[in-house]
Amino acid sequence: MKPFTKLLLIFIAVGFAVYSMKAPIYETIIFIACLSLAFYKTTHLPKMSVFLLYLLLFMLIELIATVILDNFVYGKYTGFTENIFYFSFALIFDICICLYCRKSAIYFLREEPKLFDMANSLFYIFILFCFVDLYALGENFIRNLDRLGFPEEQVSHLWGITHMYYNIEIYKSILLGLSSICLFASVYAHRSEEELPVEKE
């Protein structure tokens, strides 16, 4: 099977898995599984495996925090307040990942240029994650302006702004699929380089 076909299948599988489950905790679990496989395949590449290990730690922290949110927030507040908790947490977490990937990309550019593309690509993908969560958070406030003190008759026409609320799983499944492709493309490329025969002098 050609590399492009493999990556396309990975994208479809990960995207479908996330979309079909439609829950933040499953999204995190699937990405942890992808990171774990990539980490397992790159244990002989120390700098790449360290980068993946820290990403794994970030995702485990997100998983634990999501479970905590589910226990202390879900079903105990209004939908407006719950959405603020979930979207704000997701946005903060994505910003942390962005900063880490950006810092790693700068480091790789200086110390290990072959790994720059992987970290830089993930940086831009997580910027898109930030945009999605920021859009969802802003949409949540716009949709609930009456709860913030605005006259109901003036803002009731905004109640129907629910595009991101109903489609966030689709966008995140696409972005998660892209993240997985970025990881596995980098792993494949570096493993291929390792397998190239060394020319005799």
C-alpha positions as CSV (number, residue, x, y, z in Angstrom):
1,M,0.0,0.0,0.0
2,K,1.4,3.4,-1.0
3,P,2.2,5.9,1.8
4,F,-0.4,8.4,0.6
5,T,-3.1,5.7,0.7
6,K,-2.1,4.8,4.2
7,L,-2.3,8.4,5.4
8,L,-5.7,8.9,3.7
9,L,-7.0,5.8,5.5
10,I,-5.7,7.0,8.8
11,F,-7.4,10.4,8.2
12,I,-10.7,8.7,7.4
13,A,-10.5,6.3,10.3
14,V,-9.6,8.8,12.9
15,G,-12.1,11.4,11.6
16,F,-14.9,8.9,11.5
17,A,-14.1,7.5,15.0
18,V,-14.1,11.0,16.6
19,Y,-17.3,12.1,14.8
20,S,-19.2,8.9,15.5
21,M,-18.5,9.1,19.2
22,K,-19.3,12.8,19.5
23,A,-17.8,13.4,23.0
24,P,-14.7,15.4,24.0
25,I,-13.4,12.5,26.2
26,Y,-13.4,10.1,23.2
27,E,-11.7,12.7,21.0
28,T,-8.8,12.9,23.6
29,I,-8.6,9.1,24.0
30,I,-8.3,8.6,20.2
31,F,-5.6,11.2,19.9
32,I,-3.7,9.6,22.8
33,A,-3.9,6.3,21.0
34,C,-2.4,7.9,17.8
35,L,0.3,9.6,19.9
36,S,1.1,6.3,21.7
37,L,1.5,4.4,18.4
38,A,3.7,7.2,17.0
39,F,5.8,7.2,20.2
40,Y,6.2,3.4,20.0
41,K,7.4,3.7,16.4
42,T,10.0,6.4,17.2
43,T,11.6,5.1,20.4
44,H,14.9,4.9,18.4
45,L,14.6,8.7,17.5
46,P,15.1,10.3,20.9
47,K,14.2,13.9,20.0
48,M,11.0,13.0,18.2
49,S,10.0,10.6,21.0
50,V,10.5,13.2,23.7
51,F,8.3,15.7,21.7
52,L,5.6,13.0,21.4
53,L,6.0,12.1,25.0
54,Y,5.2,15.6,26.1
55,L,2.2,15.8,23.8
56,L,1.0,12.5,25.4
57,L,1.3,14.1,28.8
58,F,-0.7,17.1,27.7
59,M,-3.4,14.9,26.3
60,L,-3.5,12.8,29.5
61,I,-3.9,16.0,31.5
62,E,-6.7,17.1,29.2
63,L,-8.4,13.7,29.7
64,I,-8.2,13.9,33.5
65,A,-9.5,17.5,33.4
66,T,-12.4,16.6,31.2
67,V,-13.4,13.8,33.6
68,I,-13.2,16.3,36.5
69,L,-15.4,18.7,34.5
70,D,-17.9,16.0,33.8
71,N,-18.2,15.2,37.5
72,F,-18.4,18.7,38.8
73,V,-20.0,20.7,36.0
74,Y,-22.2,18.6,33.7
75,G,-25.8,18.6,34.7
76,K,-25.3,21.0,37.6
77,Y,-25.5,24.3,35.7
78,T,-27.4,25.8,32.8
79,G,-26.3,24.9,29.3
80,F,-24.9,28.4,28.9
81,T,-22.7,28.1,31.9
82,E,-21.6,24.5,31.1
83,N,-20.6,25.6,27.6
84,I,-18.5,28.4,29.1
85,F,-16.6,25.9,31.2
86,Y,-16.1,23.3,28.4
87,F,-15.2,25.7,25.6
88,S,-13.0,27.9,27.8
89,F,-11.0,24.9,29.1
90,A,-10.6,23.5,25.5
91,L,-9.4,26.9,24.3
92,I,-6.9,27.3,27.1
93,F,-5.6,23.8,26.6
94,D,-5.3,24.3,22.8
95,I,-3.3,27.5,23.4
96,C,-0.9,25.6,25.7
97,I,-0.4,23.0,22.9
98,C,0.1,25.8,20.4
99,L,2.8,27.4,22.5
100,Y,4.5,24.1,23.1
101,C,4.5,23.2,19.4
102,R,5.8,26.7,18.5
103,K,8.6,26.5,21.0
104,S,9.5,23.0,19.8
105,A,9.5,24.1,16.2
106,I,11.9,26.9,17.0
107,Y,14.1,24.4,18.9
108,F,14.0,21.9,16.1
109,L,14.8,24.5,13.4
110,R,18.0,25.2,15.3
111,E,19.0,21.8,16.5
112,E,17.1,19.2,14.4
113,P,15.8,20.8,11.1
114,K,14.2,17.5,10.0
115,L,11.7,17.6,12.8
116,F,10.7,21.2,12.2
117,D,7.9,20.5,9.8
118,M,6.2,18.1,12.2
119,A,6.1,20.6,15.1
120,N,5.3,23.5,12.9
121,S,2.4,21.7,11.2
122,L,0.9,20.7,14.5
123,F,1.3,24.4,15.6
124,Y,-0.9,25.5,12.8
125,I,-3.4,22.7,13.2
126,F,-3.8,23.6,16.9
127,I,-4.3,27.2,15.9
128,L,-7.3,26.0,14.0
129,F,-8.4,24.1,17.1
130,C,-8.2,27.4,19.0
131,F,-10.3,29.2,16.3
132,V,-13.0,26.5,16.5
133,D,-13.2,26.7,20.3
134,L,-13.1,30.5,20.3
135,Y,-15.8,30.6,17.7
136,A,-17.9,28.2,19.8
137,L,-17.3,30.2,23.0
138,G,-18.2,33.5,21.2
139,E,-21.3,31.9,19.7
140,N,-22.4,30.7,23.1
141,F,-22.2,34.3,24.5
142,I,-24.0,35.8,21.4
143,R,-26.8,33.2,21.7
144,N,-27.3,34.0,25.4
145,L,-27.1,37.7,25.5
146,D,-30.4,37.9,27.3
147,R,-28.7,36.1,30.2
148,L,-26.1,38.9,30.3
149,G,-28.7,41.6,30.8
150,F,-29.7,42.5,27.3
151,P,-33.4,43.0,26.6
152,E,-34.8,39.6,25.4
153,E,-36.9,41.3,22.6
154,Q,-33.7,42.8,21.1
155,V,-31.6,39.7,21.1
156,S,-34.1,36.8,20.6
157,H,-33.3,36.7,16.9
158,L,-29.8,35.6,17.9
159,W,-31.0,32.4,19.6
160,G,-30.7,30.6,16.3
161,I,-27.0,31.1,16.0
162,T,-26.0,27.5,16.6
163,H,-23.7,26.6,13.7
164,M,-20.6,25.7,15.7
165,Y,-22.7,24.2,18.5
166,Y,-24.1,21.5,16.3
167,N,-21.0,21.1,14.0
168,I,-18.1,21.3,16.4
169,E,-17.6,17.5,16.3
170,I,-17.2,17.6,12.5
171,Y,-14.6,20.3,12.6
172,K,-12.7,18.7,15.4
173,S,-12.8,15.3,13.8
174,I,-11.3,16.8,10.6
175,L,-8.6,18.6,12.6
176,L,-7.8,15.5,14.6
177,G,-7.5,13.5,11.4
178,L,-5.0,16.1,10.1
179,S,-3.0,16.0,13.3
180,S,-2.8,12.2,13.0
181,I,-1.7,12.5,9.4
182,C,1.0,15.0,10.4
183,L,2.3,12.6,13.1
184,F,2.3,9.5,11.0
185,A,3.7,11.2,7.9
186,S,6.7,12.4,10.1
187,V,7.1,9.0,11.7
188,Y,7.0,7.3,8.3
189,A,9.5,9.7,6.7
190,H,12.0,9.4,9.5
191,R,11.7,5.6,9.7
192,S,12.2,5.5,6.0
193,E,15.4,7.5,6.3
194,E,16.6,5.2,9.0
195,E,16.1,2.2,6.7
196,L,18.0,3.6,3.8
197,P,21.2,1.6,3.1
198,V,24.4,3.4,3.9
199,E,26.6,3.7,0.8
200,K,30.0,2.2,1.1
201,E,32.9,4.5,0.4
